[in-house]
Amino acid sequence: MGAKPSSARCKDKGPRRMAFPRGRQQFSPWDDTLLSGKDPRSLLKRGMRHVSFSLVTKGMTDIPDFLWGLSEVQKLNLSHNQLRALPPEVGKLSRLVVLNLCGNRLRSLPREIGLLKSLKVLFVNMNCLTELPAELSACRSLEVLSLSHNCLSQLPASFADLSRLRKLNLSNNYFAHIPLCVFALKELDFLHVGSNRLENIAESIQCLVGLQIFIAESNNIHAFPRSLCLLTSLELLNLNNNDIQTLPDELYLLWRLGRIAWNPMDKGLHISHNPLSKPLPELVEGGLEMLCSYLKDKKHS
């Protein structure tokens, strides 16, 4: 089984303070700017497409207040700090397109995140989230959402309203089943639910007709559902490290998979480390074409 989220990381550690190396006085970039009388907007980076602001790996436990006045920010990176909360003032940054909160200690997100109508990409992986606000579904422009490595076991039903979502990562959480709202996301082409507590894949998976990459490795899935074989756009299907004993005769319908894959990054069918019944193990080693021919002949015999 894959690594599960540690409950220990969801506990507060130590007082709220800024961590600086001992033995020397050190100012943060914004302190230096403010002490010199400069406008905080001088910290903004203006690229060809987006205005960005980054405070990565600064040891912050709080976000400096001046940030909420930088309304032109479109890409905000606050990853790998010690943030325990995201203030409701984040809703003032109405032009945000990309928000990276990866690698903090967030237990929740404020309801005001639903005010970010332009948001397309949201990374909140590697935090301590136990729930998500229903208001996040108001971010109707959202296309990429990463929630991996948290403490989630469910999603708000309103997530079904994220009609433009294309990529969703729910891996390394506590999901016992794929939330029903996920099956309403018709634009999904990437879904990662690996390293959870899944024992089955609902027949409703067939609703995700545009899915190209589906990863459900390192769970306790007992059966390969025939409904998966209806997702003929699949190019990568990873069911490694589960409890699957047989493969459906309709597997040959997944012609885009192309081959049995062994490298995690390769496209194809990943089915290793499952207790497949004989003679399937030998057929798997022979490749996808041999395996599918066997199953097709079996189906029509």
C-alpha angles and dihedrals in degrees: 000000000000125000114284126216112274115237088208092070089058091065122092114250120205132328125319106265143124113266114224129166113269124248098036138066113240132181125207117240092257093048089054091049095048094044090054091051095247124148110257086230087075085076091063119103115216111205129178093270109016143029106231139191125190134191101167123168096356096137090242121169091178134033116240111253095229089070092074090062093058093090094165093066112121101169118041122182117189096152128146100022132114099260114157096181140022108220120234087242087082085085088071091069092080095162095060113133099167126031120180116191097155120148103020134112100257115155095183144358124239120253088238089074084084088071091071095095094165095051112127103162127040125176116187097150121138097033135109101259115158096172142007130224117253086226090074086078087069088073090091093169092061112128104162125040125173117188099156123141098028135111099259124143100167144019129220112265088234089072085087085078093068089098096165097051110127105166126040126175116191097156124139097026135108102266113149090188138006106272113252092233089065091066089061092061097098095176095059114126096163127045124169118185098153123143097026131112099269118151096176144011113235120238086240088079085089088073090073093078095163096053112132101167123037120172121184101151124148099028130109098257111161102191141035101228118225088224089072088065089064091065093088093169091068113124097166124033116173117189097150119148100023136114099261113147103174138028124222119254088232092066090108088072089074092077095153092068088075099186149009105275127209103173110079091226096052125098117241138067116326109195105144125131095035124122093245113180120241135299089027098076091061092045092051090055088053092062138254096290093056092044094050092046090054093048093045092051090046091052094051098039 
